[in-house]
């Protein structure tokens, strides 16, 4: 099995930096606080328009033309519309299946958020908060969502698989990213309950989730679990016969490599990719099919300055106002890093680029020079990313 | 001079069929009635989100990668925000200039609507109404808008030109299209004042507009006028020395050719293109540079049924529910018609495809089979339209 895919990030799970207009005129930093900052019908109008416009039929045609075969769709825990004030999105996911089936693409449904958040990232539902795993009723709620997803979409021809939960943060990543500083909590009282997730909890949760999903989803479809940012920790996991078509998902961003000391040069990045990413994936591929479910070409070198691990103006870190690299220089860097990373992911079972599209305006808003590399559409059009 | 361009239709001037979500839950058929049917802040939220998402920086990157060099941007008469309840859009146009200049594209600003409408089309501001030219104060208002456009954008590096007014309807097209039936007026009292525009009026208006635009826009930028659907009527127009860089714009759609009796077969279309369009353009190119400012690949043959001149479910005419053509058949038809039409437009001075993008969902909404040919993005991705 090999997968060549892209994430439809910011469609059904919002990220402010990818779509500032949605948050216009509010001080909300994430999708949790957005409905608190807007009149109800304005919130609804913004969300509905965004969903109708950000991804549409034509994007599935484009993704197919890029040579890709699969899309990973981040979905929120409130997809079924039972968590007010948030608005459900089964209608959009239903449409996505029709488009995928029409144009010959497959869908990986990725549960990207949990109530109380599983990681405290801005994209985890609520910035700076990580309390989900501490609340048994919310853990059960998420298992229920997974079961309902399998029930609704398990038999769809266009379904590739279901990913249990995106990026649960274990202690290591919590400390490396310094989550509380990087994503300050709006509610400091709530933040006092923060606790990184343990591997022990995750293992148990993943096994339960597998069972609940398999109640409705046939064995030929994949159940995907994220490594919790500890790729090597899963060698003794789900070894039993009953677990079929389970895929291990690891996310590898060059900005994280930089935080781990990777030199900010083409040679430095390529060396890191070949000597760190690739052998690890190769090793784990003996235990599970391994995908790199999120990665991109973004790096500090092509930005023209050290981004300190991908921190942006939203983290209070100024980016460059003007390009300092020539287009040809950037192209060379990105092409080399695309080649090296694609080779690493193909040592496993393929990849999903993060992300298909972003609305971030690098020309009219200041500090975003170099951030267009997160947008696969632009990468393809600029010739940075090879046709697949 | 040769131009290879595309229209950014439905961005700043709305068309319901291209973007149903904007009109969701209302019975408005056009952008005039939309704000009357929605609470003010919902209207504002929908419009702002639509403008932020429908076209963004990444689309300029894509258009450049398609090999095109120019975009035609339809703008409404209320661009300057002085016609409540409509919301101005200079901010969006300003951004477009920055993007165009960054990525090496040029912009043709096309005044697409006039108060009271110049054509009664759904895209002319108010369906079924054509009263603008009868109101001297509104004629003056439009001249003022053109002057302000030239003042604001005349010196921009990214400006290719300004088009005075899109598709003023003279008696011939009014009768051919049977505008009052095709676009029923919501206000029948108002419709009683309808009057197609005369060539005499247009000539005088265009001359005045030229002078007002040239007050601020240098002579190397183009002033474009639409033929009023009478391509051959302009041989004795603006022959005086003072008129510099004036371009004649004609719009040629195969659905109109069908209404004029063109046979619905590849041979029929190609024959019509070569024997009607091309000689006419060649003849008029002796008087003005001639562009085909709107055209597309859409035709009844590839739809699989006679669309009666491009009538859709919005006109109460049912389209097909299911594809009847094979993808390869469609591709052959569209490729042949792209080649023939591009050759015809190049007998003049080039073209602008209508349109870059539409959100119309041919999979999940019924009756739209074949309408994806209006979307250049999809045409390129499907391989129907050659890389320029």
HADDOCK unambig.tbl for C-alpha pairs under 7 A between the chains (distance, minus, plus):
assign (segid A and resid 21 and name CA) (segid B and resid 49 and name CA) 6.70 0.50 0.50
assign (segid A and resid 21 and name CA) (segid B and resid 52 and name CA) 6.41 0.50 0.50
assign (segid A and resid 22 and name CA) (segid B and resid 49 and name CA) 6.96 0.50 0.50
assign (segid A and resid 41 and name CA) (segid B and resid 42 and name CA) 6.47 0.50 0.50
assign (segid A and resid 42 and name CA) (segid B and resid 41 and name CA) 6.44 0.50 0.50
assign (segid A and resid 42 and name CA) (segid B and resid 42 and name CA) 5.49 0.50 0.50
assign (segid A and resid 42 and name CA) (segid B and resid 45 and name CA) 6.03 0.50 0.50
assign (segid A and resid 45 and name CA) (segid B and resid 42 and name CA) 6.03 0.50 0.50
assign (segid A and resid 45 and name CA) (segid B and resid 45 and name CA) 6.01 0.50 0.50
assign (segid A and resid 45 and name CA) (segid B and resid 46 and name CA) 5.81 0.50 0.50
assign (segid A and resid 46 and name CA) (segid B and resid 45 and name CA) 5.81 0.50 0.50
assign (segid A and resid 46 and name CA) (segid B and resid 46 and name CA) 6.28 0.50 0.50
assign (segid A and resid 46 and name CA) (segid B and resid 49 and name CA) 6.12 0.50 0.50
assign (segid A and resid 49 and name CA) (segid B and resid 21 and name CA) 6.72 0.50 0.50
assign (segid A and resid 49 and name CA) (segid B and resid 22 and name CA) 6.98 0.50 0.50
assign (segid A and resid 49 and name CA) (segid B and resid 46 and name CA) 6.12 0.50 0.50
assign (segid A and resid 49 and name CA) (segid B and resid 49 and name CA) 6.22 0.50 0.50
assign (segid A and resid 49 and name CA) (segid B and resid 50 and name CA) 6.44 0.50 0.50
assign (segid A and resid 50 and name CA) (segid B and resid 49 and name CA) 6.45 0.50 0.50
assign (segid A and resid 52 and name CA) (segid B and resid 21 and name CA) 6.41 0.50 0.50
assign (segid A and resid 53 and name CA) (segid B and resid 53 and name CA) 6.24 0.50 0.50
assign (segid A and resid 53 and name CA) (segid B and resid 54 and name CA) 6.26 0.50 0.50
assign (segid A and resid 54 and name CA) (segid B and resid 53 and name CA) 6.26 0.50 0.50
assign (segid A and resid 56 and name CA) (segid B and resid 359 and name CA) 6.33 0.50 0.50
assign (segid A and resid 57 and name CA) (segid B and resid 361 and name CA) 6.08 0.50 0.50
assign (segid A and resid 58 and name CA) (segid B and resid 378 and name CA) 6.07 0.50 0.50
assign (segid A and resid 61 and name CA) (segid B and resid 378 and name CA) 6.54 0.50 0.50
assign (segid A and resid 61 and name CA) (segid B and resid 381 and name CA) 6.47 0.50 0.50
assign (segid A and resid 62 and name CA) (segid B and resid 381 and name CA) 5.77 0.50 0.50
assign (segid A and resid 65 and name CA) (segid B and resid 381 and name CA) 5.48 0.50 0.50
assign (segid A and resid 95 and name CA) (segid B and resid 364 and name CA) 6.48 0.50 0.50
assign (segid A and resid 98 and name CA) (segid B and resid 363 and name CA) 6.77 0.50 0.50
assign (segid A and resid 99 and name CA) (segid B and resid 363 and name CA) 6.61 0.50 0.50
assign (segid A and resid 359 and name CA) (segid B and resid 56 and name CA) 6.32 0.50 0.50
assign (segid A and resid 361 and name CA) (segid B and resid 57 and name CA) 6.09 0.50 0.50
assign (segid A and resid 363 and name CA) (segid B and resid 98 and name CA) 6.75 0.50 0.50
assign (segid A and resid 363 and name CA) (segid B and resid 99 and name CA) 6.61 0.50 0.50
assign (segid A and resid 364 and name CA) (segid B and resid 95 and name CA) 6.47 0.50 0.50
assign (segid A and resid 378 and name CA) (segid B and resid 58 and name CA) 6.07 0.50 0.50
assign (segid A and resid 378 and name CA) (segid B and resid 61 and name CA) 6.55 0.50 0.50
assign (segid A and resid 381 and name CA) (segid B and resid 61 and name CA) 6.47 0.50 0.50
assign (segid A and resid 381 and name CA) (segid B and resid 62 and name CA) 5.77 0.50 0.50
assign (segid A and resid 381 and name CA) (segid B and resid 65 and name CA) 5.48 0.50 0.50
